[in-house]
Amino acid sequence: MTNAIRFSQTGAPEVLKLQAVDSIAPGPGEVWLEQEAIGVNFLDVSQRKGAVPVPLPGGLGLEGAGRVARIGAGVGNVAVGDRVAYATGPLGAYASARVFPAERLVRLPDSVSAQDAAAVLFKGITAQYLLKSTYPVGPGTTVLMYGVAGGLGSLMAPWARHLGARVIGVVSRQASVDKARALGCDEVLVFDPRTLAAEVSRLTDGRKVDVVYDPIGRVSFEASLDSLRPRGVMVSFGASSGAPAAVEMATLNSKGSLFVTRPSLAAHTATAEEYQARAADVLAALDAGIISARIWGRYALADAAQAHADLESGQSSGAIILTP
């Protein structure tokens, strides 16, 4: 039997229940994957709460790593025994084993453990497309980045710095300032929506920033817009405080012909080729030491509800993984 987390209604972390489920023979193009580590991401929380709808009853989780135990017909990119990871759907990563599409599996080099892969791949691909596709960061770029002490921010900040950017980090509390600096931030601000834009203007001698990476949403959106230079890019890719309010097109014009985008992982990994290329870039950055797996918490699969509670509380300062 296989153990898996299931939920039948949205709500608090306690809706997540460990259940025994039947093993499934992999079909054409699929593998049966015995998992060693599972990544927990804030998107999982949004889905559990109902902010991002998913089919119910059902499973949860988009990121995991382990070994291929069985393969279905037509699978040629992986073999039984291969160490692999993944960072996209279908949902159901919160399980000790599962069926998964072979073309979405990424083979792991010997230098990357299953736990490190589960901690990095989903967030790493997100960081990769945000920094290299949504806005091509490079020498001379000044970025404003929220949540640099968290799981995604701890990858984005050093990677942006490696690419040559000046990084202004935003953290939620004073206790995170030193960690943000250690991750490569040139300056660090403790979030206050009333003063943030003025502080950014002061730090940049009035120029402001080229791009804002904002996963916060409603409470930060206006301050983020006001921190951008003319023709700057507002990247709204999360909503931990709720979805941002609608923005009038005239507002973008009056604030300096700003650009606003709402990117998603799915749109940047729509084909297997693009997905594999981004994943390979993440693993290369991990192997080169540009980014690193900073695992804050390891929880048993049965304790998924507690992992969610700790992630929601804001006390985590790195990646969270589950181990079957």
N, C-alpha and C positions, 0 to 999 in steps of 0.2 A: 504493500500500500504506500501511497504518497501522501504526505502532509501538505496542506495548502491553507492559506488565509482566504476566507470568503466573507462577503458581507451582502446582506439582502436589503438594507436600507441605509440611506445616508445619515450622517450624524457625528457624534463624538467618537473618539478613538475606540470606545468600547464596542462599537458595531463590528469591529474586526474579530473574527472567530477562527480558531484553528480547527480544521476538519480533515478527516481521512478521505481521500478520493482515489478512485481507481486509476491505475496506470493505463496509458493509451499507446497502442502500437503506432509508430510514426507512419504517415502516409507518404505519397510521392512528394519529393522535395522537402521532406521534414526529417528532423532527428528527435530522438529522445535524449534529453539533456539532464544529467544528474548534477544538481547545482551545489556549489560550495560557498557562494556568497551572493547576496542580493542587495542592490543599492536602494536606499530610501531617498526619495526626492520630494520637494515641496509640491510638485504636481500631484503626487500620490495623495497628499493631504487635501488638496483642492478637489480631487475626484471623490475622496471619501466623504467630504462635507457636502458635495453636491454642487459646488461652484462650477466645476467642469463635469458635465453629465457623462456617465458611463453606463452600459447595460447592467441591469440588476435582475436577479442576484448574479454575482460574478466575482472575479478575482481582482487583484490589484498589483501594480508594479510593472515597470518597463525596463528594468536593468538587472542583469545577473551575469554570473560566470560559473563555469564548471567544466565537466568533461562529457564528450559525446559518448553515449552508451549504446545506442542503436541508430541505424540510419534507414530511411525509407528509399523507395525506388527512385533512381535518377539523381541521387545526391553524389556530387563529385568534388565539391570544394572542401569538404571535411571528411574525416574518417573516424571510425571508432577509436576512442582513446585520446583524440585531440583535445587540447585545452583551448577553450573558446569563451567569448563573452558577447554580450549584445546590449544595445541601449535604445531599442525602439520596440513598438508593439509587435504582436498582440499582447494585450494585458495578461497578467498571470504570473509575474516574476516571483511573487511571494509564495514560493512552493519549494519543496525539497527536490522535485524533479518535474519536468514538463516537456510537452511537445513544442518544437519551435521551428520556424522556416529556416532551412539551411543557408539560404542566400543572405540572411540577415545576421549570420554569425561571423564574428571577427576572431581569427586565430591569434592566440596570445604568444608573444615571444617568451623564452625561458626567464627573461629578466623581470617579467611582470607577474605578480602573484594574482590568484583569483580574487582575493580581498581587495587588492589595489585596483584591479580592473573594475570591480563592482563599485568602488568608491569614486572612480574617475570618469568612466567612459561616457555616461549620460551627460554629466556636467561638462566634461571636456569637449564633447562635440558641440554642446551649446556655446561654450566659450569660443571654440574655433570658428563657428559661423558668425558669431557676433563680432569678433575681432577682425575677421578676414573677409567676410562677405557683406554683412549688414552695413558695416563701416570699415573700410580698409585702414586699419591703424598702422602707423609707421612713424619714422623720425619726424619730429615737429608737431605731432598730434597731441592735443591736450584732451584728456578724457575725465569725465566725472562718473564715478562708479559707486553705486550703493552696495551695502552688504559685503564689503571686502573681507570681513572676518568669518563669513559663512562658507559653506561648501563650494558654491560656484565662484564666489568672489575670491576665494583663496587660490583658485586656478587662474581667473581672469587678470588679477592684478599683476602677478609676476610675468605672465605671458605678454600682457600689454607693455610692461616695462622692457621685456626682452625685445619686443618689436620696435622699441625706440620712443614710446610715448611717455609723456609726463602724466602721471596718474594722481588725481585728487580723489581720495577715498572718502566714503561716508559710512560711518558706523552708528549703531543705535545707542551706544553707551560709552562712557569715558574709559571703562576697563578694557575696551577693544582697541584703543588707539595704538598702543605699543605693538600689538600683533599686526595691525594693518601696516604700520611702518616696516615691520620685519618682512612683510610680504612684498615690499617694493613700492609702496605708495610714497610719493614725494611730499604730499601734504595730506592730513587727515582731519575731517570735520565730524563732529558729533551732530547728528541730524536734528535740526530745528527748522521746520518749514518757514518760519517767520524771518529767519536770518540767513538761510542757506545761500540764496542767490547773491546777496550782498557780500558774503564771505568769499564766494567763488570769484566775484568781480574784483575784490580786493587782492586775492592771491594771484590773479592773472593781469593785474594792472589795468583792469577795465575791459580786457579783450574777451573774457569769458571762455567757454570751452567749445571744442569742435563737435563733441558727441557726448550725450548722457546715456548711460546704461541704467535703466530704472526698473527693477522688479517689484517695487513697492506698490505703485498704483495710485489710488485715490488721494492719499494724504500728501504725496510728494510731487504729483504731476505738475502743478502750477509752478512750484519752486524749480523743478527741472527745466521747464520751458524758459523760465527767467534766467537760467544759468547758461543758456546757449548764446553763442555769437550769431551774428546775422548769417543766414543760410546754414546754421548748424542742424544737427540731426538728433532728434529725440527718439530713443529706442526704448519703447515700453514693452517689456516682455514678461511681466509677471503682475500679480495683483494681490500681494499678501495683505494689503490693507483694504481690499475691495477694488473693483474695476474702476478705472479713471472715468470721470465725467466726460460727456461728449464735448468736443472742442469745435468752436466755430471756425470756419475757414478764414474769416477776416482776422481772427486772433493770430493765426500763424503769420499773416501778412504784416500785421501791426508790430509783431515782436521781431521782425527781421527776416521775413520770407523763410520761415523754418520748415523743416521736413519732419514728419512724424511717421514712424513705422511700428508695426506690431508683428514681429517675426515669430515663427514657430519652428520647433525641431522637425515636425513632420514635413513642412514645406522645404526644408533644407536637406532632407534625407529621403526624398520621394523615390529616387531610383537606387537600386542596389549599388550601382557604380559610385554615385555621389556619396552615399552612406559609407561605403568602404574607404573612399579617399579621405573623408573627414576623420574617420576612426583611425586610419593609418597615421595621419598627421598628429592626432592626440597621442597615440602610443609612441611615436617618434619624439614628441616633446617630453613625454614622461621618461623615456629612456635616456634622453639628453640632460635631464635634470632641470629643464626649463619650468616644468610644473612637477608637483609631487602629490602623492596620495596622503592627505592629512585626515586620517580617520579619527573622529572625535568619539564615536560610540559604536560598540559592537553588541548586538542583542540577539538572543535566540529567536528563531522564527516565531515561536509561540508568544514572544513578547513584542510583537509588532505594534500592538496598541500603545504600549509604553514608549516605544521608539517614536511614534507619531506625536504623543503628548509632549515629549521632550523637544522634538523639532518645532512644534507649534509654540512652545513656551518662549522660544528665542534664546534658550540657554546653550544651545549647541554652537560650537565654533569650528566646524569642520564637517566632514562627511559622516553619515550614519549608514551602517550596513547590518543586515540580518544574516545569521548563519543557521542553516537547517540542522 
